[in-house]
Amino acid sequence: MKFTSTRNEKIKASAAEAITMGLAPEGGLYVPLEFPRVSLDEFLGLDYEDLAVLILSQFLPEFDNLKISVKNAYADAMPVRLKTFPNKFAFLELFNGKSAAFKDVALQLLPHLLTTSLHKIGENRKAVVLTATSGDTGSAAMSGFSNVPQTEVIVFYPDEGISQMQRLQMTTQTAKNVHAVAVKGNFDDAQKAVKLIFQDQEFEKKFEASSFFSSANSINLGRLLPQIVYYFWAYSQLVTGGEIKSGEWVDFTVPTGNFGNILAGYYAKRMGLPIAHLICATNKNSVLYDVLSTGTYDCNRDFYVTNSPSMDILVSSNFERLIYHLGGAKLSEETQAELANSGKYHLPKAVYEELKKTFWTEKVDDQETQATIKAVSNESHYIIDPHTAVAYAASQKLKPTNYNVILATASPYKFADTVEKAIGKKLDKKGQPQALMDLEKEKVTQTKCVEKNELEKIIEEIYDKNN
């Protein structure tokens, strides 16, 4: 299996090279040259670990230790569960891992994939993993890479707009190889600055003798591929549980910010999973709702801090991968250049029409989010976080006729203030995930805060102190 760049199809890389580098040399994202097919007979009834090996081996055939990596990744915490309800819908819980958010599914495995990749390409230098986060990737990356040899992780998060629990998860980490740095600005500011560092060859040369830069964001192929697995697993659970028949169409509703989670569903569909529609649920920062509704991507707009902060994003990196798959590298390169120059671009009519066949969309504001948390609690006696509430509310507006799987992306305890305000009472402490217990009592060890133009300076400072 070979991978290429969304912006230059002349680039060819192995999986190990793509995972190690994170971003392609010219700033594009690595994508598979083809989609392997997996039949229903191959995966129905498999447990999660065996299914993960089956799906990932299609893209990583040279990773001969994949079974061991998967087993070790999920030995202490299996992030995924399925909760079915009447009226043809289910919540796919993705928050039962080490940091209580869906990012754990990939980030418990990514360190294993990265260290394997380093070995395969004969790379002996340290991987300095640079990551921008809107809240959840940071804590999951720091947890996943904690004390992993040959790695140093630096997470950049917006100084305002994340929940207190998300902040504490990052700033109380104690492993010497993981670091959290607040950035004065929003997630887009942090993400843009990190991407620019990957393209700054002069800056990278300062470290090249002993280190190189990589990423744990969903721009890294190693983050995206493990997320494909839970779409197949959810479908298998529905069939074996008698909720649907084998071959029956299913819809998935995904609360969406950087477009990686829902793109994994698109990859699953391309691999043969019977997905009819992928519903892209957005909050007030509705840039994805607009492009999926009109064909125009325009981030020249106000940025809102909402009660679903992990979705407070205006530049959704993984949408570039979808453009490539629908329109090719030339279109991907052109649209990203337009986005950089003017903050907007228009999709060709044929590409937009093709996109609409799979992707539906709806937007949900803060008031609707609060009301949805309350309604689900009252009607189903089930507590959801605000991001999951956005997805549920969006699906209620669109009323899909197929069985609808709603991706529950974070524990409600990560956003306790919002949830408790909605349901009118305190959350039961007995249900709090282990990862979040007593965080308020932990010592804050990560206190750095920088301007958005100071990332290179702080990277050098951290690197010099730890190497």
C-alpha positions, 0 to 999 in steps of 0.5 A, a space after each residue: 500500500 502506497 500513499 500520496 499527498 493531497 497536493 502533489 501526486 508525484 509524492 509516494 510514501 510507505 505507511 511508515 514514512 507517512 506516519 513518521 513525517 505526519 505532513 507531506 513536504 509541501 504541506 499536503 496530507 497523506 492519503 491512500 492511493 486506493 481503498 481496499 475492500 472488506 466484505 461483510 463476511 470478513 468482519 461481522 462478529 469479530 471482537 474489536 481487537 481482531 477487527 482493528 487488525 483486519 482493517 488496519 492491515 489493509 493499509 499497513 500490510 508491512 506492520 507485522 507486529 500489528 496484532 501486538 500493537 493493538 492488544 497493547 494499545 487497548 489492554 488497559 482501556 477499551 474506548 469503544 462501546 455501543 448503546 442502542 435505543 428504541 426508534 432505530 438509533 444508537 450512541 457509539 460511545 468513544 470516550 471510555 479510554 484513557 482521557 475520556 474522549 474519542 481521540 483515545 481510540 487513535 492516540 492509544 495506538 498511534 505511539 505504537 504505530 509511530 515507534 514501529 514506523 521509526 524502526 521500519 525506516 531506520 530512523 534513530 532520531 527523536 520524534 518531536 511530536 507537535 500538536 495543536 488541539 481544540 481541547 481533547 487531542 492534547 490530553 489524549 496525545 500526552 496520555 498516549 505518548 507519556 514516557 514513550 521512548 524516542 518521543 517528545 510531545 509538545 501540545 499547543 492549545 487555545 488559552 481561552 475556549 476549552 473546558 476547565 477539565 480539558 485544561 487540567 488534563 493537559 496541565 497536570 501531566 507529569 511525564 518529562 517527555 510531554 508538554 502543554 503550551 497555551 496559545 493566546 488565540 483560538 484553535 485555528 491560530 494554533 493549528 496554522 502556526 504548527 502547520 507553518 513550522 512543518 514547512 519551515 525547513 530552516 527551523 527544522 535544520 536546527 534540530 535535524 542532527 538529533 530530532 525531526 518533527 512529526 504530528 499527533 493531529 488528525 493530519 497524521 495518517 496514523 491518527 486517521 486510520 484507527 478511527 475507521 475501525 469503529 465504524 465497522 465495529 458499530 455496524 457489526 454490533 448492530 447486525 449481531 445484536 439483531 438491530 439491523 440485517 446484514 447489508 442494510 444501510 446505516 447512517 452515522 451522525 458525527 459532531 464535526 470540527 476538524 473533519 477527521 472523525 467523519 472522514 474516517 466514516 467516508 473511508 469506511 464507506 469507500 471500503 464497502 461498509 453499507 453507509 448511506 449518509 454521513 451527517 456532519 453536525 456543526 455548532 455556531 462555527 458553521 463553516 462546514 455546514 455552509 460548504 456542505 450546503 452551498 459548495 463555498 468554503 468561507 472562513 472570513 467570519 466571526 469566531 465563536 466560543 461555544 459550549 461545544 469547544 472541541 468543534 470551535 474550528 474554522 479551518 477544518 484540515 481534513 476537508 482537504 482530504 475529501 476534496 482530493 478524493 473527489 477532485 484530485 490533487 490539482 483541485 486540492 492544491 488550488 483550493 488550499 492556495 485560495 484558502 490561504 490567500 483569500 480565506 475562501 474557495 468554491 467547489 466545482 459543481 460536479 465535485 459538490 454534487 458528488 459530495 452531497 450524495 453522501 454528506 448531509 449537514 445541520 447546525 445547532 446553537 448553544 441553546 439547542 445544545 442545552 435543550 438537547 442534553 436536558 431532553 435526552 436525559 429526561 426521555 432516555 435517562 442517558 447523559 450526553 456531553 455538548 458535542 454529542 448533543 450537537 450531533 443528536 440535535 442535528 439528526 433530530 432535525 434531519 430525521 434520517 430514515 435508516 438506522 442512525 448511529 450517533 458518535 458520542 465523542 466525549 464523557 459528559 464529565 469533561 464538560 460538567 458545567 454545561 451538562 449540569 446547567 442543562 439537566 439542573 443537577 450535579 452529575 453523579 460522582 460515581 459515574 465519573 471516569 477514572 481519568 478525570 477523578 480528583 484532577 482539581 487536586 492535582 498540581 498544575 505542572 504546565 504553565 507556559 503561555 505564548 503569543 501565536 508567533 512565539 511557537 518556534 521560540 518555545 519549541 527551542 526552549 523546551 527542546 534545549 531543556 530536555 535534550 
